[in-house]
Amino acid sequence: MDKIKEALISKINLTDKEAQVFLFLIINGESTVASISAALKLTLEESEQELFDLLEKGLILELSGKYQTFHPKFSIINAYRRHCQKMGIEFKKNLQIDSLASSLERMQESARTK
């Protein structure tokens, strides 16, 4: 999981806390700010800020006070596209991004079938 977190940080420019929150949502699914805060030992304010930033980056959505990821492949490719636009880099197929998305899909599937 550390390799996936590092890839989220280096490939799509997430902060360490954003990566932690995103991975928490991948593994646990729909969650409230309070449950995220408790599990990751963050203040409510920190969790709210990280969630806001993830929303802005197009990685998650909020429905009725609960947060969840989009499908991992969509989330990662969307975040990578936004990162490329922000950095002025041409957006094109990236095997490392595809591999990261596939790893997240497997992680999500594994967590949800336990």
N, C-alpha and C positions, 0 to 999 in steps of 0.2 A: 504494500500500500504506500510505503514511503516513495517508491519510484514513481508511482502514479501522481502523488502529491507534488513531487519535484517537477514532473512533466507539466502539470497544470500551472505551476509557477513560472517555469521557463518558456513554455510554448505559447501560452495564451495570457501571460502576464497577470496571473492572480497573485494576491498577497498570500502569505502563509495562512492567515485566519480565513480568508475567502475560500481557499482550497479545503481547509478543515470543514467549514460549514457545507460546502458543496458536496464533499465526500460523505458527510453525515447524512445529507438528504438523499444521496444515491443509495446508501445502505439502508436507511430507516424509512424512507418515503416521506409522505406528507407529515409535516411537523409544525408545531407552534414556536414562536420566539422563545417562550419559557422553556420548552423541552430542549431546544437547541442550546440555550444558555446553560441549563443545568448539566447537560451531557458534556459540553465542551468547556465548562467552567469559565464562561464569559459573562460579563454583566449584560443585563437586558439591552443597555445602550450600545454596547459593542456588537451584540448579535443583530440588533436592528440595523446598525450601520453596515455590517457585512452583508446582510440580506438585501439592503437597498443597493449596495454596489453590485451584487450578483444579478439583481433585477435589471440594473442599468446595462450590464454586460450581456444581457440576453440569455443567461444560463438557467434561470429559474422563473417560476411564476407564483403569484400569490392569489389565493381564492379564499374568501371569507376568513381572513386572519391565519390561514395555514399556508405554508410554503412547500413547494415541491419542484423537482427538476422536470424539464422537458425530457423527451427520450434522450439518452446520453449522446448518441451520434448527432442529433440535431443541436443539442446544447453546445457541444464542443466545436462543431463546424461553424455554428453561428458566432460563437465567441472568437474563434480564430479569424473569421471574416472581418469582424469588427476591429480586432487587433491589427490586422493588415491595413485596413482603412486608416486607422489612427496613426500607424507608423509609416504610411505611404509606401507599403510593400504590395506588390502585385499578389492578389488572392488567386491561388491555384491549388490543385491537388497536392496534398502533403502527406506522404506515407506515415510520418511520425504522428501527425494529428489523427489520421485514420486508425492507427494502431492504438493510440490513447483512447479514442472513442470506443473501439472494440473491447479494450480492457475494462472500461467503465460499464459497458453493456453486460459483460460477464459478471462483474462485481455486483451490479444491481440485480441481475437474474439470480445469482447465487444467494444473495441476502434475502431475496423475496421468496425463495423456495425452501427456506429452512424451517 
